[in-house]
Amino acid sequence: MVEEQHSCFHCGQPVPPGSHYQVVIDGQARPMCCPGCEAVANAIVEAGLDDFYRYRTDNAPNPSQLVPDVLETLDLYDRPEVQQRFVSGEPEEREAALILEGITCAACVWLSERHVGRLPGVLEFSVNYSTQRARVRWDERQIQLSDILKAISAIGYLAHPYDPRHQAKVHQRERGRALRRLAVAGLGMMQVMMLAVALYAGEDQGMSPEMMHFLRWVSLVIATPVVWYAGWPFFSGAWRDLRQRRLGMDVPVALAVGGTYLASLIATVSRGGEVYFESATMFVFFLLMGRYLEMGARQRASAAVESLATLLPALATRLEADGSESRVGVAELAPGDRVRIRPGETVPADGEILHGTSSVDESLLTGESLPRARRPGEALIGGAVNVESPLDMRVTRVGQDTVLSGIQRLLDRAQSEKPRIARLAERGTGWFVLGVLVLAAGAALVWWQIEPVRAFWVAVAVLVVSCPCALALATPVAMTASTGQLTRRGVITTRGHALETLARIDTLVFDKTGTLTEGELRLEQVTPLGALPAARCHALAAALEQGSEHPLARAIVAEAPETVPVEQLQATPGRGVAGEIDGVAYRVGNLAFVQELSGAGSVPQPVPGQSPVYLGASDGLLAVLTLSDQLRPDAAQTVAALMAQGIAVRLFSGDEPATVQRVAEQLGIAHARGGLLPADKLAGLRELQAQGRTVAMVGDGVNDAPVLSRAHVSIAMASGVELARNSADMILQSNRLSHLPAAVDQARSTLRIIHQNIGWALGYNLVALPVAAAGLLTPWLAALGMSLSSLLVVLNALRLLRREDEASPAPAARRTGVQPPDKMADNKAKTG
């Protein structure tokens, strides 16, 4: 703690007489002995590390310790036990999500990506402008994470591991800082404008030169904090860009604002020339207003994606070995722990139900609006909400290994990867700024020959009216809004190009098993061939099959009306099962196996796509049980909707050609191919691409992975194998095919809005720059036009969020996991 008021609050050294250095800490102005202590203390406060001063036991004893240990905790992020919470990947190649503070425009993204990407050992570094989150991959053998964080700090940004709760505080702090600057700029602008009116009127009304000179000095005093406090982000951004030898978007703004202020300052001091303090303050106010509104729009656009990160609760109820309960942090859970989840509570990690039956709301993860019944032995996903009854669960995955973390990583990757259209706009921004500077200089030279007094102000108008921000914002805000929209519907975008490509597809290829169908055999019909009724035949077959793990056997047993005791069970692999029930010998299996006991008999002809299982006894065949893989309920509706969108639908499957053709006829698919190996599917896809088609592929199995990776855009079912999901550009987390046409429609809307934004940005600059160069635009109008141009682009992108609000049923029920009583009763009836 500080011994007395005349000691430096940071290092404890005496404060020299007349020193004016101080920093506000814990709401009080604290004295500092020198600029170094002031700078470090400011850095501590800005980083949210005020606790350093509350909990330290002594002051820093010498200047070498002016940077406290708290700021050197970056090295702690290299420890494995710390990285376990936010780092994933192999031991050599690591990956982490970071928050970047201080990102104010697309140029900041370009600068940080370029600077960090050049570090030896950094394999990939990408920043999402809308969420201000970065994704970094690095080689642990060449560089440490702390080195990357320090490199980011070296160019003026603060980076730390992503934490959703901390990011909310960062957003709040940024909004507060931006609002304070905006308030200073607004109040100052109004006062200077009133003084400007008096000065303009005074020239015509005979105001004395002394009074006019006094009003100019008052304007200078008011404009100074507006320019150098409220407008400081523009100057610091421009200086950061110039230090890196590039032309960013803040450079023309800083030149315009600084030039206007300095020219007015010289005119005030020298008592000659005109002053335009009102223009300088208006520049700053309008530009800050545009950035503030843009910040709010960006945060709203990314809200859907950010909401996933806050699904997990902070605490969980762990069951100890003696049966007692204890409340622990979710971060303390480990695989094998048992936890209790009461109704209304959120599942804290991935796990398996040990005891209890309940309905679980997974709407924020899968897009399903109704809760699903869950029983002992079934899996639970962290972030889902338990709706009805208590559940005891064994934890299977925690931290970065959970399904929720995997989804978050995929979304981070998708949002940090830039589509082609965004990369083109980004590359053109630097050249655009250079062109603006050249045009401003050229306009000033021309006007110097025509009317020298206007030359400077024409150049200022050209600098201010240019709007590279609108060009850089055209794509990322729309992509972020659309990705969040699809995430709410259970469609996870894992690659940056996916939306752009999905909007252009003209052909979509489906796999059959597990994609158009449920992927699980179900008993369709029991047809008696003898005197026994169907229910009795089903019970006999289920009794014989109850010990088998064959998919056909599991399907028969799952729907059995009753259980019958059986003796002398004997399974013959690939053929069937024999046994005795009430002293009578029975067989169930393929026809040849059963007829060895029952003898030959007439049986119905098998239908393509169905799997017959026969039941017989020594006195003859008793029944044929027909099983099939059922079509998904929304398959036909989905195919029809895709065709209505002008997309040609194809079916590629490794199943029997007759079965594939039958499914195609049921769904109205004209072109279907069966009996395909993975290489055949790949050849068929290449054939379509050779015809100039843009092809999407939807699949779920190991045999689909090669063709998924080769398609222009690939979509995997969440119920499919991990290899298929890893090969896909998008994942249908909800397993509902009806979300596919909605995703195509969303992608097309996104691309249309991006084209509108780029068209507007280019059109605006093509019109505004010549008008400003011609001297037809005053500087303050130029600032207003530049701000409105950027804001219009962001607001246009936010129309994508309105589409979700109109299409989403009962959003409150989905968010809370609580349904109206009538729907809950209906759901209970459905789930039994």
Secondary structure, 3 states (H helix, E strand, C coil): CCCCCCECCCCCCECCCCCCCEEEECCEEEECCCHHHHHHHHHHHHCCCCHHHHHCCCCCCCHHHCCCCCHHHHHHHHCHHHHCCCEEECCCEEEEEEEEECCCCHHHHHHHHHHHHCCCCEEEEEEECCCCEEEEEEECCCCCHHHHHHHHHHCCCEEEECCHHHHHHHHHHHHHHHHHHHHHHHHHHHHHHHHHHHHHHHHHHCCCHHHHHHHHHHHHHHHHHHHHHHCHHHHHHHHHHHHCCCCCCHHHHHHHHHHHHHHHHHHHHHCCCCCCHHHHHHHHHHHHHHHHHHHHHHHHHCHHHHHHHCCCCCEEEEECCCCCEEEEEHHHCCCCCEEEECCCCECCCEEEEEECCEEEECHHHHCCCCCEEECCCCEECCCCEECCCCEEEEEEECHHHCHHHHHHHHHHHHHHCCCHHHHHHHHHHHHHHHHHHHHHHHHHHHHHHHCHHHHHHHHHHHHHHCCHHHHHHCCHHHHHHHHHHHHHCCEEECCCCHHHHHCCCCEEEECHHHHHEEEEEEEEEEEECCCCCHHHHHHHHHHHHCCCCCHHHHHHHHCCCCCCCCEEEEEECCCEEEEEECCEEEEEECHHHHHHHHCCCCCCCCCCCEEEEEEEECCEEEEEEEEEEEECCCHHHHHHHHHHCCCEEEEECCCCHHHHHHHHHHHCCCEEECCCCHHHHHHHHHHHHHCCCCEEEEECCHHHHHHHHHCCEEEEECCCCHHHHHHCCEEECCCCCCHHHHHHHHHHHHHHHHHHHHHHHHHHHHHHHHHHHCCCCCHHHHHHHHHHHHHHHHHHHCHHHHHHHHHCCCHHHHHHCCCCHHHHHHHHHHHC
